[in-house]
Amino acid sequence: MAVVSAPDRAMFGYFAAERAAEEVIAGSGLPWTTLRATRFHDLMPAVARRLAGLPVIPVAAGVRFQPVDTGEVAARLVELALAGPAGPAPDLGGPRAHPMAELVRGYLRATGRRRPIVAVPAVGGAYRAIRSGNHLAPDRAVGLRTWEQFLAGTVA
């Protein structure tokens, strides 16, 4: 029997729940539309804030995120709702994928903090899936608000 780490359980559980919800809706017989979006800008400061409390910030090596603005996702959801059921809609991603270290560094700069950042190996099945970019949408990088713009307008 394989040992599954706590991070794997947490991440796989979260993604599995998202997928299960999509399957319930798709199999319900009701008209539906599903929009998948990359992680929101708002998630990153919450993670970075917790990490910034440490004297040295460990960041998973090889992990990237493509943050997207919640307002842009909401606007797209309104368009989709007004257009009527369409099944799976094209994904919506932020304008650019960033290494996690870059996102944390930007947060530190925006909040006037300084901490050394150390890349640590990202191990386990969940991190392997994230390192492969399965959670990114590079071909659907249609979001306009950048991470830097979000930080300037929200965090700083």
N, C-alpha and C positions, 0 to 999 in steps of 0.2 A: 504494500500500500504506500502510495506517495505521500510525503508530508507536505501539507500546504501551509504556507506562511500566513500570518495575520494580514500583511498587506495584500497578498494574493486573494485571500478570502474577502477582504473589504472591497478591493477593486473589481474582482470578478463578480462578486455579489451585486454591486451597483450596476455594472454593465449588463449583467444577466437580467436584473429587474427591469432595466430600460427595454431590453429586447423582448422580454416576456410581455410587457405592457403593449408594445407594438403588435405582437402576435395576437393578443387578445382583441385588440381593436380591429386588426385586419380580418380576423376570423369571426367577428361578431355578426356579419351580415348587414351591418349598418354602413351607410356611406361614410368615407373617412379620407383624411389627408394626413400624412406624417411628414414632418420636417425634422431632419437631423441637423444639428448645428454643432460646431466645435465648442469647446469650453468657453464660458463667458469671461470677459475682462475681470469682472467682479470677483471671480474665484481666486485669481492670482494674488491680489493683495492680502486676502485672508491667509493664504498659505505663507506668503513672504513675511507677513507680520509675525506669525508664530516663529518662523525660522530666525527672524531678526533678533529675537530674544536670546539667542544662543551666542556665545563668544566667537564661534566659528560655525559657518553655515554649511552643512553637508547638502550637496545637490546631486541628484542621481545623474550619472554620466550618460550621455546619449539620449536623454529624454527631451523632447520638444513639445511645445504647445502652440496652437494657432488661435489665440484669443479673439473673440468676436464681441461686438458691442450688443448689449441686451436690447437697446432701442432698435437696432437694425433687425434683430431677430423678431422682435415684436411687430415691427412694420411689415415684415415678410409674412408673418402669421396672419395679420389682418388681410393682406392681399389674397393669401390662400383661402382664408375663410370666406371672403366675399366672392371668390371665383367658384366656389362649390367644391365638392369632393373630387379629389384627383388621385388618390392612392399615394404612393411615395413621391414626394416632391424632391427636386434636386437639393442636395446638401447645401448648407450655408456655412462658410468658413471666414475667419478673419483675414485681413489682407496679407498676413505673413506668418509663417511658423518661426518660432524663436526657441533656441536652446533654453532650458529651464534656468541655467545660470545667468543668462542675459536678462530674463524677466526679473529675477531676484535682484540683480545688479541695478536695473532700472528703478525698481521699487526703493532700494536703499538710497540711490541718488535723489529720488523725488522726496524722500522723507528726511534727507540730511543725515543719514546714518552711514557708518562705515563698519564693515565686518569682512573678514577674509571668507572667501567662498572656496570650498574644497569639493572637487568632483569625487564621488564615491561610486563604486560599481552598483549598478541597478540589476539585481538578480531576481529570479523567479519568473513564473509564467506571465504574470500581469505586466511586469516591466518589459519582458521580452516582446509582448504584444504592443506596448506603448512605444518601445524603441523602434519597432517595425513601421510605426506611423499609421497604424490602423484607425486611430482616433483623429487623424488630420484629414483635411479636404483640400489638398493643394490645387486640384483642378477646379475647385469651386471657391477660390479665395476672392469672394465678391464683396465681403464687408469692407467698409471704407475707413472707419475710425481705427487708427493705429493704436498700438500699446502705448506709445509715447504720448499721443494725444489724450488717451484715457488717463494716464498718470498725471499729466499737466492739469487736466480739468477736474480730477477727482481726488487724488491722493495728496498732491502738493498743495 
